[in-house]
Amino acid sequence: MRHVLSLLLLGAAMPAAPAAADTLREALLRAYQSNPTITGQRAAQRATDENVPIARSAGLPSLDATGGFNQNLLTSGNSFTNPARSLSVGPQLVVPLYRAGAVRNSVAAAETRVEAGRATLRSTEASLFTNVVAVYMDVIRDEAIVALNQQNVHVLDVNLRASRDRFQVGDLTRTDVAQSEARLSLARSQLESANAQLISSRENYIRIVGTEPGELQDPPPLPHLPTDPGAAVTKALADNPALAAAAKQRDATRYDVGVARAARSPQVNGVVSGTYSTYLGTLGGGSVGQSGTAGGLGLQLNLPIFQGGRIGAQVRQAEALRSQAIEAVTDTERGVIAQTRSAYAVWRSSQEVIASSEQAVNANKLSLEGVRAENSVGTRTILDILNAEQELLNSQVTLVTARHDEYVAGFALLAAMGEAEARDLGLDGGPLYDPLSNYDRVRHNINDRGDDHEPAPVATRTVDSPAQNATVAKTADPLLDTPVDSNPKLTTGATATDRK
């Protein structure tokens, strides 16, 4: 039974949220429905599906009709031997009888590539969801950093005004005031950089999700992740969709070699033909012999004897492409292993950084309070206060960043293990896209007149979205305390129907 990620954020169990609030589940659903990367990959998969009926058509009977009309402009002799005009129509039915396995291998290759395309679609979904989580957490992180920097500017501005007042009464020196001024200017520049980063993150959110971010809610906890990188790699090698796609592409090339080799063998067709001809009254002798019919039934043998080395080159080419596909599997496997181990390392280290940063924030808060108290009795300078405030800000930013990194890396680890795809997410908003439905529709379709009409855009455009700003609605310093998360935890989803 597979371990999966399930974002079943049960509405009944969730506390009431503001109307304008966005959840991670909503962002995932919007991207799944309207992101051009995923909608384009679905179209590519539908195109891949068509290779199966194309391959099958080579083994099915074909019916053609030819016709011709001839008007002689210059005649010699009498009309019995050279009529003025003639018309002929001839249908022909060709039934493939023997193709030396070319059709069978071609169909098998096409079907295998369809399976590879489905795995690629799964990989695209996982990559898209990982990007959605990343941009979602980017906005949350950068909003928190902007809020912290705004608070820092406010605190330093108050410090500067107090320093100037104390300078006026002789309690401080000009040096103390200059230090406060310099630190405030630095804080303002840091705030501007944080504002620019927040705007960039919000614009990137629009690019991935398709809508501007509202008031983003904290994401739900991730399910239990592997306790060691070895277990994560084992799971990834078994279920990673990109690796599965590469393996299917490799398997398809084996059939390609069979198709190329079949060109060396004879091919046999059954042929049924007929002809109707008429001279449209221009043949001498009155109405006698003005038209005629003929029909035939036979076998057609095509025996390749010498093709100038073309067939041999095609076989060698197919074998080389198979070798390339084999190496591509190894390359993909290496990438999956590195991706899994890297995500695990970042996830684990971020957890350690979070624990240390929480302690640092609490310690720096106590330190700042102590430095201010000691300054009031003359044992600490203004510079000591400024340094303590900067250390508190730095630890708060480190904590915010670590929480971002821990969640993004955890989700990336799930994606590497094949547990962050559309079938693993409890997304409300209609049925999930089913690539099998289109394949079943076209696989045995032999209608030469069928088409799906002119395609219409599916992904939403963002040209009308407003330019983003760095306005932060959250209260200042939201991360000094760590409240208990009231969101329902994510379940493994191991009992889901599609996992049995």
C-alpha positions in Angstrom: 0.0 0.0 0.0 1.5 3.3 -1.1 2.3 6.1 1.3 0.7 9.2 -0.3 0.2 12.9 0.5 -3.4 14.0 0.9 -4.3 17.6 1.3 -7.8 16.9 2.6 -8.3 20.1 4.5 -11.7 19.2 5.9 -13.9 22.3 5.9 -15.9 21.2 8.9 -12.8 20.9 11.0 -11.3 24.2 9.9 -11.8 27.4 11.9 -13.6 30.2 10.1 -11.3 32.2 8.0 -11.7 35.8 6.6 -13.5 35.9 3.3 -10.5 37.3 1.4 -8.1 34.6 2.8 -6.5 32.2 0.5 -5.5 28.6 1.4 -2.8 26.5 -0.1 -5.4 24.1 -1.3 -7.2 26.9 -3.2 -3.9 27.9 -4.8 -3.1 24.4 -5.9 -6.6 24.0 -7.4 -6.3 27.2 -9.4 -2.9 26.2 -10.8 -4.2 22.7 -11.6 -7.1 24.1 -13.6 -5.5 27.0 -15.4 -1.7 27.0 -15.4 -0.4 26.9 -19.0 2.4 24.4 -18.2 -0.1 21.7 -17.1 -2.7 22.5 -19.7 -0.1 22.4 -22.5 1.2 19.1 -21.2 -2.3 17.7 -21.4 -2.5 18.8 -25.0 0.9 17.1 -25.7 -0.4 13.9 -24.2 -3.5 14.0 -26.4 -1.2 14.4 -29.4 0.8 11.4 -28.2 -2.4 9.3 -27.9 -3.0 9.8 -31.6 0.2 7.9 -32.5 -1.6 4.7 -31.6 -4.3 4.9 -34.3 -1.7 6.2 -36.7 0.4 3.1 -36.1 -2.6 0.8 -36.3 -3.7 2.2 -39.6 -0.7 0.7 -41.3 -2.2 -2.8 -40.7 -5.8 -2.0 -41.7 -7.2 -2.1 -45.3 -7.1 1.1 -47.3 -9.5 2.1 -50.0 -8.6 4.6 -52.7 -10.2 5.8 -55.8 -8.6 7.3 -58.8 -10.2 9.1 -61.8 -9.0 10.8 -64.9 -10.5 12.8 -67.8 -8.7 13.3 -71.1 -9.6 15.8 -73.9 -7.5 15.4 -77.0 -6.8 18.7 -78.6 -5.1 17.3 -81.7 -6.2 14.0 -83.3 -4.9 12.0 -86.1 -6.5 8.9 -87.7 -10.1 8.0 -87.1 -12.1 8.0 -83.9 -11.9 4.3 -83.4 -8.2 4.6 -82.5 -8.0 8.1 -81.1 -11.3 9.2 -79.5 -11.7 12.9 -78.7 -12.2 12.4 -75.0 -12.2 9.8 -72.3 -13.2 9.3 -68.6 -12.0 6.6 -66.3 -12.7 5.8 -62.6 -10.9 3.1 -60.7 -11.3 2.1 -57.0 -8.7 -0.1 -55.3 -8.8 -1.9 -52.0 -5.4 -2.9 -50.5 -5.4 -5.4 -47.6 -2.1 -5.8 -45.7 -1.4 -9.5 -45.2 2.2 -9.6 -44.0 4.4 -6.8 -42.6 7.1 -8.9 -40.8 6.0 -7.5 -37.4 6.4 -3.8 -38.4 2.8 -2.9 -37.6 2.8 -4.9 -34.3 6.0 -3.3 -33.1 4.9 0.2 -34.3 1.7 -0.1 -32.3 3.6 -1.4 -29.2 6.0 1.5 -29.4 3.2 4.0 -29.7 1.3 2.5 -26.7 4.5 2.4 -24.6 5.1 6.1 -25.4 1.5 6.8 -24.4 2.3 5.3 -21.0 5.5 7.4 -20.9 3.5 10.5 -21.6 1.1 9.8 -18.7 4.1 9.5 -16.4 5.5 12.7 -17.8 2.1 14.4 -17.1 2.3 13.1 -13.5 5.8 14.6 -13.3 4.6 17.9 -14.7 1.8 18.0 -12.1 4.2 17.2 -9.2 6.6 19.9 -10.5 3.8 22.4 -10.8 2.5 21.7 -7.3 6.0 22.1 -5.9 6.3 25.5 -7.6 2.9 26.5 -6.2 4.0 25.6 -2.7 7.3 27.5 -3.2 5.6 30.7 -4.4 2.9 30.4 -1.7 5.6 30.1 1.0 7.7 32.8 -0.7 4.8 35.3 -0.3 4.2 34.3 3.4 8.0 34.6 4.1 8.5 37.9 2.4 5.3 39.4 4.0 6.7 38.5 7.4 10.1 39.9 6.6 8.6 43.2 5.4 6.5 43.3 8.6 9.6 42.7 10.7 11.6 45.4 8.8 8.7 47.8 9.2 8.7 47.2 12.9 12.5 47.6 13.0 12.2 51.0 11.2 9.6 52.1 13.6 11.6 51.0 16.7 14.7 52.7 15.3 12.8 55.9 14.5 11.5 56.0 18.1 15.1 55.4 19.3 16.4 58.2 17.2 13.8 60.7 18.5 14.6 59.7 22.0 18.3 60.0 21.4 17.8 63.5 20.0 15.7 64.5 23.0 18.4 63.2 25.4 21.1 64.9 23.4 19.3 68.2 23.8 19.4 67.8 27.6 22.9 66.6 27.6 22.4 62.9 28.5 23.9 61.7 25.2 26.6 62.8 22.8 26.4 63.6 19.1 28.0 60.2 18.5 25.0 58.5 20.0 22.7 60.4 17.8 24.8 59.7 14.7 24.8 56.0 15.4 21.0 56.0 15.7 20.7 57.9 12.5 23.0 55.5 10.6 21.2 52.5 11.9 17.8 53.9 10.9 19.0 54.7 7.4 20.3 51.2 7.1 17.0 49.8 8.3 15.1 51.8 5.7 17.3 50.5 2.9 16.7 47.0 4.2 13.0 47.6 4.2 13.1 48.8 0.6 14.9 45.6 -0.4 12.4 43.6 1.4 9.5 45.5 -0.3 11.0 44.8 -3.7 11.4 41.1 -2.9 7.8 40.9 -1.7 6.6 42.5 -4.9 8.6 40.0 -7.0 7.2 37.1 -5.0 3.7 38.3 -5.4 4.2 38.7 -9.2 5.7 35.2 -9.4 2.7 33.9 -7.5 0.4 35.4 -10.2 2.5 33.8 -12.9 2.2 30.3 -11.4 -1.2 30.4 -9.8 -3.0 32.7 -12.2 -4.5 35.1 -9.6 -3.0 37.7 -7.2 -2.5 36.4 -3.6 -5.0 37.5 -1.0 -4.3 37.1 2.7 -2.5 33.8 2.6 -3.2 31.4 5.5 -0.6 29.2 7.1 -0.3 25.9 5.2 -1.3 22.7 6.8 1.3 20.4 8.4 2.9 17.9 6.0 2.4 14.2 6.7 5.1 12.0 8.3 8.2 12.1 6.1 11.0 9.4 5.9 13.3 9.1 8.9 16.5 8.7 6.8 17.5 9.6 3.2 17.9 5.9 2.3 14.2 5.2 2.8 13.4 8.3 0.8 15.6 7.3 -2.1 14.1 3.8 -2.1 10.6 5.2 -2.4 11.7 7.7 -5.0 13.2 5.0 -7.2 10.0 3.0 -7.1 7.5 5.8 -7.6 9.1 8.9 -9.1 7.1 9.7 -12.3 10.0 11.3 -14.2 12.0 8.0 -13.8 9.0 6.0 -14.8 8.6 8.1 -18.0 12.3 7.6 -18.9 12.0 3.9 -18.4 8.9 3.7 -20.7 10.7 5.8 -23.3 13.6 3.3 -23.1 11.2 0.3 -23.5 9.6 1.9 -26.6 12.9 2.1 -28.4 13.1 -1.7 -28.4 10.0 -1.9 -30.6 11.5 0.8 -32.8 14.4 -1.5 -33.6 11.9 -4.2 -34.6 10.1 -1.8 -36.9 13.4 -0.9 -38.6 14.4 -4.5 -39.0 11.1 -5.4 -40.5 11.9 -3.3 -43.6 14.4 -6.0 -44.7 11.6 -8.6 -45.0 9.1 -9.0 -47.8 5.6 -7.5 -47.6 2.5 -9.0 -49.0 -0.8 -7.2 -49.8 -4.1 -8.4 -51.1 -5.4 -6.1 -53.8 -8.9 -5.8 -55.2 -9.3 -3.3 -58.0 -11.9 -2.2 -60.5 -12.1 0.2 -63.5 -14.9 1.9 -65.3 -14.0 3.8 -68.5 -16.1 5.7 -71.0 -15.2 7.6 -74.2 -18.3 9.9 -73.9 -19.6 9.1 -77.4 -16.4 10.1 -79.2 -15.4 6.5 -80.2 -16.5 5.5 -83.7 -19.2 2.9 -84.2 -22.2 4.6 -82.6 -23.1 3.5 -79.1 -21.2 0.2 -79.3 -18.1 0.1 -77.2 -18.4 3.6 -75.7 -17.8 2.3 -72.1 -16.5 -0.7 -70.3 -15.7 -2.1 -66.8 -12.9 -4.3 -65.5 -12.1 -5.8 -62.1 -9.3 -7.8 -60.6 -8.2 -9.7 -57.4 -4.6 -10.6 -56.6 -1.6 -10.5 -54.4 1.1 -8.0 -54.3 4.6 -8.9 -53.1 7.3 -6.3 -52.3 10.7 -7.9 -51.8 13.5 -5.5 -50.8 16.7 -6.5 -52.6 18.9 -3.5 -52.6 18.1 -0.1 -51.0 21.5 1.5 -51.1 22.2 0.9 -47.4 19.1 2.8 -46.2 17.6 0.0 -44.3 20.8 -0.9 -42.5 21.3 2.7 -41.6 17.8 2.9 -40.2 18.4 -0.2 -38.0 21.7 1.1 -36.7 20.0 4.5 -36.0 17.2 2.8 -34.0 19.8 0.9 -32.0 21.8 4.0 -31.3 18.6 5.8 -30.1 17.8 2.9 -27.9 21.3 3.2 -26.4 20.6 6.9 -25.8 17.3 6.1 -24.1 19.1 3.5 -21.8 21.6 6.2 -20.8 18.8 8.7 -20.2 17.3 6.4 -17.6 20.5 6.3 -15.7 20.8 10.1 -16.0 17.3 10.5 -14.7 17.9 8.1 -11.9 20.9 10.1 -10.8 18.9 13.2 -10.8 16.1 11.7 -8.8 18.6 10.4 -6.2 20.3 13.8 -5.9 16.9 15.6 -5.8 15.7 13.3 -3.0 18.8 13.5 -0.9 19.1 17.2 -1.3 15.5 17.9 -0.4 15.8 15.6 2.6 19.0 17.4 3.8 17.4 20.8 3.4 14.3 19.6 5.2 16.2 18.2 8.1 18.6 21.1 8.4 15.7 23.6 8.3 14.1 21.8 11.2 17.3 22.2 13.2 17.6 25.9 12.2 14.0 26.5 13.3 14.6 25.0 16.7 17.8 27.1 17.1 16.2 30.3 15.7 13.2 30.0 18.1 15.6 29.9 21.0 17.6 32.7 19.5 14.5 34.9 19.1 13.5 34.4 22.7 17.0 34.9 23.9 17.4 38.1 21.9 14.1 39.5 23.2 15.4 39.0 26.7 18.7 40.4 25.8 17.2 43.5 24.3 15.0 44.1 27.4 18.1 43.7 29.5 20.3 46.0 27.5 17.6 48.7 27.6 17.3 48.3 31.4 21.1 48.5 31.8 21.2 51.5 29.5 18.7 53.2 31.8 21.2 52.9 34.7 24.2 53.9 32.5 26.0 50.6 32.1 25.0 50.2 28.4 25.4 52.5 25.4 23.0 53.4 22.6 25.1 51.3 20.3 24.5 48.3 22.6 20.8 48.8 22.2 21.1 49.2 18.4 23.1 46.0 18.2 20.6 44.1 20.3 17.7 45.2 18.2 19.6 44.2 15.0 20.4 40.8 16.4 16.7 40.3 17.3 15.7 41.3 13.7 18.3 38.9 12.2 17.1 36.0 14.3 13.5 36.7 13.4 14.3 36.8 9.7 16.3 33.6 10.1 13.4 31.9 11.7 10.9 33.0 9.0 13.3 31.8 6.3 13.9 28.5 8.0 10.2 27.8 8.3 9.8 28.6 4.6 12.7 26.3 3.6 11.5 23.5 5.8 8.0 23.4 4.3 9.2 23.8 0.7 11.9 21.1 1.1 9.4 18.8 2.7 6.9 19.1 -0.2 9.8 18.7 -2.7 10.8 15.5 -0.9 7.2 14.2 -1.3 7.3 15.1 -5.0 10.5 13.3 -5.5 9.0 10.2 -3.9 6.0 10.4 -6.2 3.5 11.5 -3.6 2.7 15.1 -4.7 0.6 14.6 -7.8 -3.0 15.4 -8.6 -4.2 12.0 -7.6 -2.6 12.5 -4.2 -4.3 15.8 -3.5 -7.9 16.2 -2.2 -8.7 19.2 -4.4 -12.3 20.3 -4.5 -13.7 21.9 -7.7 -14.6 19.1 -10.1 -13.1 15.8 -11.3 -9.4 15.5 -11.9 -8.1 15.4 -15.5 -8.2 11.8 -16.8 -5.8 11.2 -19.7 -7.3 7.7 -20.2 -10.6 9.2 -21.4 -9.0 10.7 -24.5 -6.9 7.6 -25.2 -10.0 5.4 -25.0 -11.8 7.8 -27.3 -9.2 7.8 -30.1 -7.5 4.4 -29.9 -9.8 2.6 -32.2 -11.1 5.6 -34.2 -10.8 4.9 -37.9 -12.8 7.9 -39.1 -10.7 9.9 -41.6 -13.1 12.8 -41.3 -12.9 13.2 -37.5 -11.3 16.2 -35.8 -11.6 18.1 -32.6 -12.2 21.5 -34.2 -10.1 24.6 -33.6 -8.5 24.6 -30.1 -9.6 27.3 -27.6 -7.3 28.6 -24.9 -7.6 26.8 -21.5 -5.1 28.6 -19.3 -6.0 32.0 -18.0 -4.1 35.1 -18.9 -2.8 37.5 -16.3 -2.6 40.6 -18.4 -5.4 42.2 -16.4 -4.0 41.5 -13.0 -2.9 44.7 -11.2 0.7 45.5 -10.5 1.6 44.3 -7.0 2.8 46.4 -4.1 4.5 45.7 -0.8 1.5 46.4 1.4 1.4 44.1 4.3 -1.9 43.5 6.1 -0.5 41.4 8.9 0.3 42.9 12.3 3.9 43.6 13.1 6.1 40.9 14.6 3.8 37.9 14.0 6.5 35.3 14.7 7.6 36.2 18.2 5.3 33.6 19.6 4.6 30.2 18.1 0.9 29.3 18.5 -0.3 25.8 18.3 -1.4 25.1 14.7 -5.2 24.6 14.6 -5.2 23.4 11.0 -6.0 19.7 10.5 -3.0 17.6 9.8 -2.4 16.0 6.4 -3.2 12.3 6.2 -1.4 9.6 4.3 -4.3 8.8 2.1 -3.2 5.2 2.0 -6.8 4.0 2.1 -7.8 6.0 -1.0 -9.6 4.0 -3.6 -7.0 4.6 -6.3 -4.3 3.3 -4.0 -5.7 -0.2 -3.5 
